[in-house]
Amino acid sequence: MPTPPEPSVLYPDVAAHGSLAAAVRAEPDGCLGAVFVTSPDFDPLGHAAVASTLSHRKPLTVSAWARERRWSIRGEEAFQDMALIDGRTDDLAQVARAARAWHDGAPLDDIRQAASFVHLTGRFEVPDNDPARLTESEWQGMRREAAELEYAWRETYRNLIEAAHADPVLRALYPFTSHWALRFSTTTRPQLTVVGPCLSANSDGTYGVGRGFITQDLGEFPTAREAVAAAVHHLPPELAPVTLGG
């Protein structure tokens, strides 16, 4: 693979300002002159962080791509470090507009209106860290992610997520995924407490249920609804409501 160009070659305008933070702050569309924006000493042209006035939001991170002129952003909530917004663009003015809206505490939909490249992950803000609302937010984010997938088996995976969400017992648990497998927890992030079986969407359109990670020792099923029913059957009885993890 060819060696990527020097950052100063891809981003001469940023280099002229001395850092990505200074370049973002200098964009007139963002009006960020007085806002706290930083770049790390180890890579001042490649990264920046924009503070928010809301305590439940982490600083918005801005990262420059190494092989083409483009920037990515990510805005996380502070308790679980889960993304509320992300996006990528080759327009630094758009980055500055998104950063200003994030800093000012604008609602997520308004940030998207301020900068068209911003992608909403589906999660919503829960300032008081209510565990039931965090669980609902994670389900909403997972459903949006499944709906937006472009992989070949996206329909199988989406059917699994929707079938699990439709079941009131599973919907009350905190969901999380890894390698397209769906699992459940009785606590939110950052410290999950795994409970019940693991559900998997197979590449052949079937669904597996197992005691371990991506195993099918509890059965393989032709429909997501059948797999979900089997998973519910193997849950411990009388599960308590989800609590905060950590």
Backbone as JSON, one array per atom type, in Angstrom:
{
  "sequence": "MPTPPEPSVLYPDVAAHGSLAAAVRAEPDGCLGAVFVTSPDFDPLGHAAVASTLSHRKPLTVSAWARERRWSIRGEEAFQDMALIDGRTDDLAQVARAARAWHDGAPLDDIRQAASFVHLTGRFEVPDNDPARLTESEWQGMRREAAELEYAWRETYRNLIEAAHADPVLRALYPFTSHWALRFSTTTRPQLTVVGPCLSANSDGTYGVGRGFITQDLGEFPTAREAVAAAVHHLPPELAPVTLGG",
  "N": [[0.84, -1.19, 0.0], [0.61, 2.2, -0.88], [2.56, 4.8, 0.64], [0.92, 7.15, 2.69], [0.33, 10.63, 1.85], [2.11, 13.46, 3.26], [0.55, 15.18, 5.98], [0.6, 17.98, 5.69], [0.6, 18.3, 2.98], [-1.89, 17.33, 2.06], [-3.48, 19.0, 3.56], [-2.85, 21.91, 3.33], [-3.92, 24.41, 4.07], [-4.76, 23.99, 6.69], [-2.3, 23.42, 7.85], [-1.15, 25.92, 7.57], [-2.42, 27.33, 9.56], [-1.43, 26.09, 11.75], [-2.63, 24.15, 13.34], [-5.36, 21.77, 13.46], [-7.36, 22.54, 15.18], [-7.06, 25.34, 15.3], [-7.6, 25.93, 12.64], [-10.28, 25.12, 12.34], [-11.45, 26.84, 14.18], [-11.01, 29.22, 12.88], [-12.76, 29.26, 10.78], [-15.24, 31.17, 9.29], [-17.97, 30.52, 9.16], [-18.51, 29.01, 11.39], [-18.16, 30.56, 13.65], [-16.44, 30.22, 15.88], [-14.51, 31.47, 17.34], [-14.2, 32.21, 20.09], [-14.59, 29.85, 21.35], [-13.67, 26.89, 23.18], [-11.37, 25.03, 21.68], [-9.31, 22.33, 20.9], [-6.19, 20.79, 19.89], [-4.24, 17.81, 19.8], [-0.82, 17.52, 20.9], [0.61, 15.46, 19.69], [-0.43, 15.11, 17.15], [-1.21, 17.62, 15.67], [-2.32, 18.54, 13.25], [-4.1, 16.62, 12.55], [-6.2, 16.11, 14.34], [-8.89, 17.39, 16.36], [-10.76, 18.79, 19.08], [-13.89, 19.85, 20.24], [-15.32, 21.6, 22.75], [-18.38, 21.23, 24.67], [-21.22, 23.06, 25.88], [-22.95, 21.59, 27.34], [-23.06, 19.35, 29.99], [-23.55, 16.65, 29.74], [-22.63, 15.95, 27.29], [-19.77, 14.82, 25.57], [-16.69, 16.36, 24.4], [-16.86, 17.26, 20.96], [-15.3, 15.31, 18.53], [-12.98, 15.77, 15.92], [-11.52, 14.44, 13.07], [-8.91, 14.16, 10.74], [-8.61, 12.6, 7.56], [-6.17, 10.25, 6.35], [-5.42, 9.59, 3.73], [-6.89, 10.93, 1.85], [-8.4, 14.15, 1.29], [-10.41, 14.85, 3.75], [-12.74, 14.99, 6.46], [-13.77, 13.49, 9.54], [-16.36, 13.4, 11.99], [-17.35, 12.93, 15.43], [-19.72, 12.76, 17.92], [-20.25, 12.19, 21.24], [-22.24, 10.92, 24.01], [-21.75, 11.48, 27.53], [-21.83, 9.53, 29.58], [-21.85, 6.81, 28.72], [-20.18, 6.87, 26.56], [-21.17, 6.61, 23.96], [-21.99, 7.12, 20.52], [-23.83, 9.93, 19.48], [-24.03, 11.54, 17.26], [-22.44, 11.41, 14.04], [-20.33, 11.55, 11.12], [-19.01, 12.52, 7.87], [-17.05, 14.64, 5.79], [-15.81, 16.79, 3.15], [-15.69, 19.44, 3.53], [-14.62, 21.96, 5.4], [-15.91, 24.14, 6.47], [-18.49, 23.17, 6.91], [-17.91, 21.36, 8.95], [-17.21, 23.18, 10.95], [-19.67, 24.47, 11.37], [-21.24, 22.37, 12.36], [-19.77, 21.86, 14.67], [-20.11, 24.23, 16.12], [-22.86, 24.16, 16.65], [-23.03, 21.81, 18.18], [-21.43, 22.57, 20.36], [-23.0, 24.69, 21.38], [-25.15, 23.39, 22.43], [-27.32, 22.7, 20.85], [-30.31, 20.97, 19.84], [-30.19, 17.57, 18.61], [-31.39, 17.12, 16.07], [-31.36, 19.73, 15.12], [-28.64, 20.19, 14.84], [-28.12, 18.55, 12.69], [-29.57, 19.94, 10.75], [-28.09, 22.28, 10.66], [-25.68, 21.46, 9.55], [-25.37, 19.61, 6.81], [-24.05, 17.18, 6.4], [-24.02, 15.76, 8.73], [-24.74, 12.84, 10.5], [-27.3, 11.24, 12.18], [-27.25, 8.97, 14.79], [-29.42, 7.7, 15.85], [-29.62, 7.25, 18.54], [-30.78, 8.97, 21.45], [-30.55, 11.86, 23.62], [-29.97, 11.5, 27.09], [-29.97, 13.17, 29.67], [-30.16, 12.78, 32.49], [-29.3, 10.23, 32.85], [-31.11, 8.11, 33.14], [-31.76, 4.72, 33.48], [-33.75, 3.21, 32.13], [-34.45, 4.88, 30.02], [-31.97, 5.11, 28.75], [-31.74, 2.51, 27.87], [-33.89, 2.4, 26.07], [-32.98, 4.3, 24.24], [-30.7, 3.01, 23.26], [-31.82, 0.79, 21.97], [-33.19, 2.19, 19.95], [-31.05, 3.29, 18.52], [-29.81, 0.93, 17.67], [-31.76, -0.16, 16.01], [-31.9, 1.76, 13.98], [-29.29, 1.57, 12.96], [-29.36, -1.07, 11.95], [-31.28, -0.77, 9.95], [-29.93, 0.82, 8.17], [-27.82, -0.62, 7.19], [-25.65, -1.98, 4.65], [-24.81, -4.47, 4.0], [-24.8, -7.83, 2.65], [-26.48, -9.61, 4.04], [-28.21, -7.95, 5.34], [-31.02, -7.78, 5.59], [-31.73, -10.09, 6.98], [-30.43, -9.65, 9.41], [-31.66, -7.24, 10.18], [-34.3, -8.13, 10.49], [-33.95, -9.76, 12.73], [-33.25, -7.9, 14.75], [-35.58, -6.32, 14.8], [-37.53, -8.21, 15.49], [-36.67, -8.97, 18.03], [-36.9, -6.53, 19.36], [-39.65, -6.22, 19.27], [-40.57, -7.98, 21.14], [-41.74, -7.76, 24.41], [-40.36, -8.56, 26.72], [-37.64, -8.87, 25.99], [-37.25, -6.31, 25.0], [-37.2, -4.79, 27.27], [-34.71, -5.24, 28.28], [-31.24, -4.28, 28.16], [-29.77, -3.85, 25.04], [-27.02, -5.18, 23.14], [-24.46, -5.56, 20.63], [-22.17, -7.66, 18.78], [-20.14, -8.56, 16.16], [-22.43, -9.02, 14.61], [-24.04, -10.44, 16.26], [-26.62, -10.64, 18.67], [-27.03, -9.6, 21.96], [-27.92, -9.41, 25.48], [-28.33, -7.34, 28.4], [-28.49, -6.72, 31.93], [-27.66, -4.39, 32.92], [-26.67, -1.08, 31.97], [-24.19, 0.19, 29.62], [-21.27, 1.66, 31.15], [-20.51, -0.87, 32.1], [-21.43, -3.87, 31.35], [-23.82, -6.45, 32.14], [-24.17, -9.5, 31.3], [-26.98, -11.38, 30.23], [-28.98, -14.24, 29.67], [-29.51, -15.96, 26.43], [-27.5, -15.87, 23.38], [-28.23, -14.36, 20.31], [-28.07, -14.92, 16.84], [-27.71, -13.8, 13.47], [-27.65, -15.6, 10.64], [-25.67, -16.14, 7.65], [-27.03, -17.6, 5.76], [-29.64, -16.95, 6.01], [-30.94, -18.02, 8.17], [-31.47, -18.31, 11.78], [-29.65, -18.31, 14.78], [-29.53, -19.58, 18.15], [-27.89, -19.53, 21.17], [-26.05, -20.61, 24.12], [-23.5, -19.61, 24.47], [-21.18, -17.2, 22.95], [-22.15, -16.5, 19.75], [-22.95, -19.19, 19.27], [-24.91, -22.13, 18.54], [-26.22, -23.92, 20.14], [-28.67, -24.0, 21.34], [-30.43, -24.11, 19.35], [-31.33, -23.78, 15.84], [-33.13, -21.67, 13.69], [-35.76, -21.03, 11.31], [-37.0, -18.55, 11.18], [-36.87, -15.18, 12.48], [-38.65, -14.6, 14.52], [-39.2, -17.08, 15.71], [-36.67, -17.7, 16.73], [-36.33, -15.64, 18.59], [-38.4, -16.26, 20.39], [-37.4, -18.65, 21.41], [-35.12, -17.7, 22.7], [-36.23, -16.06, 24.71], [-37.51, -18.02, 26.19], [-35.36, -19.21, 27.45], [-34.43, -17.35, 29.24], [-33.57, -16.16, 32.54], [-35.94, -16.39, 35.25], [-38.19, -13.74, 36.32], [-36.77, -11.2, 35.93], [-35.06, -8.32, 37.08], [-35.6, -4.74, 36.71], [-33.56, -2.89, 34.35], [-30.45, -1.54, 35.41], [-28.03, 1.1, 36.08], [-24.84, 0.66, 34.65], [-21.94, 0.66, 36.25]],
  "CA": [[0.0, 0.0, 0.0], [1.45, 3.4, -0.94], [2.66, 5.63, 1.84], [0.05, 8.33, 2.58], [1.05, 11.9, 1.77], [2.24, 14.22, 4.49], [-0.65, 15.97, 6.25], [0.72, 19.35, 5.17], [0.32, 18.25, 1.53], [-3.34, 17.22, 1.93], [-4.16, 20.07, 4.29], [-1.97, 23.07, 3.45], [-4.61, 25.48, 4.77], [-4.7, 23.66, 8.11], [-0.9, 23.61, 8.25], [-0.88, 27.36, 7.67], [-2.93, 27.77, 10.86], [-0.64, 25.44, 12.79], [-3.34, 23.01, 13.94], [-6.74, 21.62, 13.02], [-8.19, 23.34, 16.08], [-7.0, 26.73, 14.86], [-8.26, 26.04, 11.34], [-11.73, 25.06, 12.57], [-11.82, 28.07, 14.87], [-10.91, 30.35, 11.95], [-13.84, 29.22, 9.78], [-16.24, 32.18, 9.65], [-19.32, 29.95, 9.3], [-18.7, 28.4, 12.7], [-18.11, 31.56, 14.73], [-15.87, 29.49, 17.01], [-13.34, 32.19, 17.81], [-14.09, 32.22, 21.55], [-14.93, 28.51, 21.86], [-12.51, 26.08, 23.55], [-11.07, 24.0, 20.69], [-7.93, 21.89, 21.13], [-5.57, 19.74, 19.09], [-3.19, 17.17, 20.59], [0.55, 17.79, 20.46], [1.16, 14.37, 18.89], [-0.93, 15.19, 15.78], [-2.02, 18.84, 15.66], [-3.04, 18.74, 11.99], [-5.02, 15.51, 12.31], [-7.29, 15.94, 15.3], [-9.35, 18.53, 17.14], [-11.9, 18.51, 19.95], [-14.66, 21.07, 20.49], [-16.07, 21.43, 24.0], [-19.81, 21.53, 24.66], [-21.74, 23.71, 27.08], [-23.78, 20.61, 28.04], [-22.19, 18.43, 30.72], [-23.77, 15.26, 29.35], [-21.98, 15.73, 25.99], [-18.33, 14.89, 25.5], [-16.26, 17.21, 23.3], [-16.97, 16.73, 19.6], [-13.99, 15.02, 17.96], [-12.8, 15.96, 14.48], [-10.33, 13.71, 12.65], [-8.57, 14.27, 9.32], [-8.25, 11.35, 6.92], [-4.75, 10.2, 6.02], [-5.14, 9.33, 2.32], [-7.62, 11.89, 1.03], [-8.78, 15.32, 2.06], [-11.74, 14.62, 4.29], [-12.77, 14.97, 7.92], [-14.84, 12.76, 10.22], [-16.7, 13.9, 13.33], [-18.08, 12.01, 16.31], [-20.18, 13.4, 19.14], [-20.68, 11.15, 22.17], [-22.76, 11.27, 25.33], [-20.63, 11.37, 28.45], [-21.89, 8.43, 30.55], [-21.53, 5.53, 28.1], [-19.29, 7.11, 25.42], [-21.82, 6.14, 22.75], [-22.14, 8.22, 19.58], [-25.13, 10.51, 19.16], [-23.89, 11.98, 15.87], [-21.15, 11.24, 13.37], [-20.42, 12.05, 9.75], [-17.75, 12.8, 7.18], [-17.22, 15.68, 4.78], [-14.59, 17.44, 2.68], [-15.96, 20.86, 3.68], [-14.3, 22.34, 6.77], [-16.94, 25.07, 6.93], [-19.56, 22.34, 7.45], [-17.43, 20.87, 10.23], [-17.3, 24.29, 11.91], [-21.08, 24.7, 11.7], [-21.64, 21.28, 13.25], [-19.08, 22.04, 15.95], [-20.74, 25.32, 16.85], [-24.17, 23.71, 17.13], [-22.76, 20.86, 19.26], [-20.96, 23.36, 21.49], [-24.07, 25.52, 21.92], [-26.21, 22.57, 23.02], [-28.46, 22.59, 19.96], [-30.86, 19.62, 19.7], [-29.5, 16.78, 17.58], [-32.0, 17.4, 14.77], [-30.92, 21.05, 14.69], [-27.26, 20.05, 14.37], [-28.24, 17.99, 11.34], [-30.03, 21.02, 9.88], [-27.01, 23.25, 10.53], [-24.62, 20.88, 8.73], [-26.1, 18.52, 6.15], [-23.31, 15.91, 6.39], [-24.16, 15.12, 10.03], [-25.58, 11.63, 10.54], [-27.85, 10.94, 13.51], [-27.13, 7.53, 15.02], [-30.67, 7.16, 16.35], [-29.67, 7.42, 19.99], [-31.2, 10.29, 21.89], [-29.85, 12.28, 24.82], [-30.58, 11.18, 28.38], [-29.12, 13.94, 30.58], [-30.16, 12.29, 33.86], [-28.82, 8.84, 32.84], [-32.15, 7.17, 33.54], [-31.41, 3.46, 32.8], [-34.8, 2.79, 31.2], [-34.34, 5.72, 28.83], [-30.75, 4.71, 28.06], [-32.07, 1.26, 27.18], [-34.72, 2.76, 24.93], [-32.11, 4.98, 23.28], [-29.83, 2.03, 22.6], [-32.66, 0.07, 21.02], [-33.46, 3.04, 18.8], [-29.83, 3.35, 17.74], [-29.57, -0.36, 17.04], [-32.73, -0.33, 14.91], [-31.49, 2.6, 12.87], [-28.1, 0.97, 12.37], [-29.77, -2.23, 11.17], [-32.01, -0.3, 8.77], [-29.01, 1.51, 7.26], [-26.75, -1.51, 6.74], [-25.57, -2.28, 3.23], [-24.26, -5.8, 3.83], [-25.66, -8.75, 1.9], [-27.49, -10.23, 4.92], [-28.79, -6.9, 6.18], [-32.43, -8.04, 5.88], [-31.77, -11.1, 8.03], [-30.04, -8.99, 10.66], [-32.71, -6.29, 10.54], [-35.44, -8.9, 10.99], [-33.63, -10.21, 14.07], [-33.35, -6.76, 15.65], [-36.97, -5.9, 14.92], [-38.27, -9.24, 16.22], [-36.28, -8.88, 19.44], [-37.48, -5.3, 19.91], [-41.09, -6.39, 19.36], [-40.89, -8.77, 22.33], [-41.65, -6.85, 25.57], [-39.37, -9.03, 27.7], [-36.31, -8.5, 25.5], [-37.19, -4.86, 24.84], [-36.91, -4.2, 28.59], [-33.3, -5.46, 28.57], [-30.31, -3.42, 27.41], [-29.22, -4.66, 23.96], [-25.71, -4.84, 22.57], [-24.11, -6.47, 19.54], [-20.79, -7.85, 18.38], [-20.06, -9.49, 15.04], [-23.79, -9.26, 14.15], [-24.76, -11.24, 17.25], [-27.4, -9.8, 19.58], [-27.02, -10.06, 23.34], [-28.72, -8.58, 26.38], [-27.69, -7.04, 29.68], [-29.36, -6.15, 32.97], [-27.1, -3.08, 33.24], [-26.24, -0.31, 30.81], [-22.77, 0.48, 29.59], [-20.04, 1.06, 30.63], [-20.25, -2.21, 32.63], [-22.56, -4.72, 31.0], [-24.04, -7.69, 32.88], [-24.81, -10.33, 30.28], [-28.02, -12.27, 30.71], [-29.71, -14.95, 28.62], [-28.81, -16.5, 25.27], [-26.98, -15.03, 22.3], [-28.96, -14.53, 19.06], [-27.23, -14.6, 15.69], [-28.3, -13.81, 12.12], [-26.73, -16.37, 9.81], [-25.57, -15.7, 6.26], [-27.96, -18.36, 4.93], [-30.99, -16.5, 6.28], [-31.48, -18.64, 9.38], [-31.15, -17.61, 13.03], [-29.16, -19.22, 15.8], [-29.67, -19.24, 19.56], [-26.93, -20.34, 21.91], [-25.65, -20.17, 25.46], [-22.25, -18.86, 24.34], [-21.1, -16.17, 21.91], [-22.36, -17.03, 18.39], [-23.12, -20.64, 19.21], [-26.29, -22.47, 18.2], [-26.54, -25.13, 20.88], [-30.08, -23.98, 21.74], [-31.28, -24.28, 18.18], [-31.27, -22.96, 14.62], [-34.53, -21.45, 13.37], [-35.96, -20.41, 9.99], [-37.5, -17.17, 11.29], [-36.4, -14.41, 13.63], [-39.64, -14.68, 15.6], [-38.99, -18.34, 16.42], [-35.41, -17.59, 17.48], [-36.59, -14.76, 19.73], [-39.2, -17.01, 21.35], [-36.51, -19.6, 22.08], [-34.25, -16.94, 23.6], [-37.04, -15.66, 25.86], [-37.76, -19.23, 26.98], [-34.17, -19.57, 28.23], [-34.05, -16.29, 30.15], [-33.87, -16.4, 33.96], [-37.26, -15.86, 35.63], [-38.36, -12.55, 37.15], [-35.63, -10.29, 35.79], [-35.25, -6.99, 37.64], [-35.38, -3.68, 35.71], [-32.17, -2.53, 34.02], [-29.84, -0.52, 36.25], [-26.84, 1.7, 35.49], [-23.62, -0.13, 34.72], [-20.8, 1.49, 36.63]],
  "C": [[0.88, 1.24, 0.0], [1.44, 4.17, 0.37], [1.75, 6.85, 1.68], [0.86, 9.61, 2.51], [1.17, 12.56, 3.14], [0.97, 15.04, 4.73], [-0.59, 17.38, 5.69], [0.47, 19.43, 3.68], [-1.19, 18.19, 1.3], [-4.06, 18.44, 2.52], [-3.25, 21.3, 4.45], [-2.6, 24.24, 4.2], [-4.6, 25.25, 6.28], [-3.28, 23.87, 8.63], [-0.56, 25.08, 8.41], [-1.37, 27.93, 8.99], [-2.19, 27.14, 12.02], [-1.31, 24.26, 13.45], [-4.75, 22.95, 13.35], [-7.67, 22.44, 13.91], [-8.21, 24.79, 15.63], [-7.7, 26.93, 13.53], [-9.77, 26.01, 11.48], [-12.21, 26.36, 13.22], [-11.84, 29.27, 13.92], [-12.01, 30.36, 10.9], [-14.94, 30.22, 10.15], [-17.64, 31.61, 9.85], [-19.58, 29.4, 10.7], [-18.74, 29.38, 13.85], [-17.55, 30.95, 16.01], [-14.7, 30.21, 17.67], [-13.13, 32.13, 19.31], [-14.35, 30.85, 22.17], [-13.65, 27.73, 22.14], [-12.36, 24.92, 22.57], [-9.6, 23.62, 20.84], [-7.5, 20.87, 20.09], [-4.44, 19.12, 19.91], [-1.8, 17.47, 20.03], [1.08, 16.71, 19.53], [0.7, 14.42, 17.44], [-1.81, 16.44, 15.63], [-2.8, 19.07, 14.38], [-4.14, 17.7, 11.79], [-6.23, 15.43, 13.19], [-7.63, 17.27, 15.97], [-10.52, 18.08, 17.99], [-12.55, 19.83, 20.32], [-15.54, 20.83, 21.71], [-17.54, 21.79, 23.8], [-20.2, 22.23, 25.95], [-22.6, 22.75, 27.9], [-22.88, 19.57, 28.7], [-22.39, 16.98, 30.3], [-23.27, 14.96, 27.94], [-20.47, 15.79, 26.15], [-17.94, 15.88, 24.41], [-16.43, 16.51, 21.95], [-15.57, 16.51, 19.06], [-14.02, 15.19, 16.45], [-11.5, 15.3, 14.09], [-10.14, 13.86, 11.15], [-8.18, 12.91, 8.78], [-6.81, 11.42, 6.45], [-4.49, 10.12, 4.52], [-5.94, 10.2, 1.35], [-8.09, 13.02, 1.92], [-10.24, 15.18, 2.49], [-11.64, 14.61, 5.82], [-13.96, 14.14, 8.41], [-15.1, 13.44, 11.57], [-17.4, 12.79, 14.11], [-18.43, 12.78, 17.57], [-20.81, 12.37, 20.06], [-21.36, 11.74, 23.4], [-21.72, 10.84, 26.37], [-20.66, 10.14, 29.35], [-21.42, 7.11, 29.94], [-20.51, 5.64, 26.97], [-19.86, 6.55, 24.12], [-22.14, 7.33, 21.84], [-23.6, 8.63, 19.41], [-25.16, 11.01, 17.73], [-22.52, 11.56, 15.36], [-21.3, 11.78, 11.96], [-19.05, 12.31, 9.17], [-18.02, 13.78, 6.04], [-15.86, 16.18, 4.33], [-14.69, 18.96, 2.82], [-15.73, 21.27, 5.13], [-15.29, 23.34, 7.33], [-18.13, 24.31, 7.52], [-19.17, 21.77, 8.82], [-17.58, 21.95, 11.3], [-18.74, 24.56, 12.32], [-21.59, 23.62, 12.65], [-21.03, 21.46, 14.64], [-19.73, 23.15, 16.78], [-22.08, 24.88, 17.44], [-24.01, 22.72, 18.28], [-22.33, 21.62, 20.52], [-22.11, 24.1, 22.17], [-25.2, 24.72, 22.56], [-27.45, 22.47, 22.16], [-28.99, 21.16, 19.96], [-30.21, 18.88, 18.53], [-30.07, 17.04, 16.19], [-31.55, 18.75, 14.23], [-29.47, 21.04, 14.23], [-27.26, 19.51, 12.95], [-28.7, 19.06, 10.34], [-28.92, 22.05, 9.64], [-25.91, 22.77, 9.6], [-25.15, 19.59, 8.12], [-25.36, 17.19, 6.17], [-23.5, 15.13, 7.69], [-25.15, 13.97, 9.94], [-26.02, 11.4, 11.97], [-27.84, 9.43, 13.71], [-28.43, 6.88, 15.44], [-30.78, 7.23, 17.85], [-30.13, 8.84, 20.32], [-30.52, 10.6, 23.23], [-30.67, 11.98, 26.07], [-29.75, 11.88, 29.46], [-29.06, 13.4, 32.0], [-29.72, 10.83, 33.98], [-29.84, 7.85, 33.38], [-31.93, 5.85, 32.79], [-32.47, 2.98, 31.82], [-34.72, 3.58, 29.9], [-33.06, 5.41, 28.05], [-30.96, 3.41, 27.28], [-32.9, 1.53, 25.94], [-33.89, 3.43, 23.84], [-31.23, 4.0, 22.53], [-30.6, 1.17, 21.62], [-32.91, 0.9, 19.77], [-32.23, 3.15, 17.91], [-29.55, 2.05, 17.01], [-30.52, -0.59, 15.86], [-32.36, 0.53, 13.72], [-30.25, 2.03, 12.18], [-28.46, -0.21, 11.48], [-30.47, -1.81, 9.88], [-31.08, 0.3, 7.73], [-27.9, 0.62, 6.72], [-26.82, -1.77, 5.24], [-25.0, -3.66, 2.96], [-25.29, -6.74, 3.22], [-26.78, -9.32, 2.78], [-28.19, -9.2, 5.8], [-30.25, -7.18, 6.53], [-32.58, -9.06, 6.99], [-31.45, -10.47, 9.39], [-31.11, -8.01, 11.12], [-33.93, -7.01, 11.09], [-35.2, -9.38, 12.42], [-33.79, -9.07, 15.08], [-34.8, -6.36, 15.87], [-37.8, -6.93, 15.7], [-37.94, -9.19, 17.7], [-36.9, -7.64, 20.08], [-38.99, -5.43, 20.1], [-41.5, -7.2, 20.59], [-40.71, -7.91, 23.58], [-40.61, -7.28, 26.6], [-37.97, -8.62, 27.27], [-36.17, -6.98, 25.38], [-36.86, -4.16, 26.17], [-35.46, -4.39, 29.0], [-32.45, -4.54, 27.7], [-29.65, -4.26, 26.32], [-27.8, -4.23, 23.59], [-25.35, -5.92, 21.55], [-22.6, -6.57, 19.4], [-20.79, -8.89, 17.27], [-21.46, -9.96, 14.61], [-24.54, -10.23, 15.06], [-25.41, -10.3, 18.26], [-27.41, -10.42, 20.97], [-27.73, -9.05, 24.22], [-28.02, -8.45, 27.73], [-28.73, -6.5, 30.65], [-28.8, -4.84, 33.5], [-26.72, -2.4, 31.93], [-24.71, -0.33, 30.72], [-22.49, 1.55, 30.65], [-19.73, -0.34, 31.16], [-21.48, -3.08, 32.41], [-22.6, -5.96, 31.88], [-24.85, -8.6, 31.98], [-25.83, -11.26, 30.9], [-28.65, -12.97, 29.5], [-28.86, -15.37, 27.44], [-28.3, -15.41, 24.32], [-27.76, -15.37, 21.03], [-28.06, -14.13, 17.9], [-28.03, -14.7, 14.39], [-27.29, -14.47, 11.2], [-26.77, -15.93, 8.35], [-26.52, -16.44, 5.33], [-29.42, -17.98, 5.2], [-31.64, -17.13, 7.48], [-30.99, -17.87, 10.61], [-30.73, -18.63, 14.08], [-29.37, -18.68, 17.2], [-28.72, -20.14, 20.34], [-26.59, -19.76, 23.26], [-24.39, -19.31, 25.41], [-22.31, -17.87, 23.19], [-21.12, -16.81, 20.52], [-22.24, -18.55, 18.37], [-24.6, -20.9, 18.9], [-26.73, -23.73, 18.92], [-27.97, -25.16, 21.38], [-31.01, -24.02, 20.53], [-30.97, -23.34, 17.04], [-32.69, -22.88, 14.07], [-34.68, -20.73, 12.02], [-36.44, -18.97, 10.05], [-36.96, -16.5, 12.54], [-37.36, -14.54, 14.8], [-39.47, -15.97, 16.39], [-37.72, -18.29, 17.26], [-35.6, -16.73, 18.73], [-37.39, -15.5, 20.8], [-38.34, -18.02, 22.11], [-35.6, -18.89, 23.08], [-35.0, -16.53, 24.87], [-37.29, -16.85, 26.78], [-36.57, -19.56, 27.88], [-33.66, -18.42, 29.1], [-34.32, -16.68, 31.6], [-35.24, -15.81, 34.31], [-37.15, -14.56, 36.42], [-37.12, -11.66, 37.12], [-35.98, -8.92, 36.36], [-35.06, -5.95, 36.53], [-33.9, -3.37, 35.52], [-31.7, -1.42, 34.95], [-28.6, 0.02, 35.54], [-25.63, 0.79, 35.68], [-22.43, 0.76, 35.05], [-21.24, 2.74, 37.35]]
}
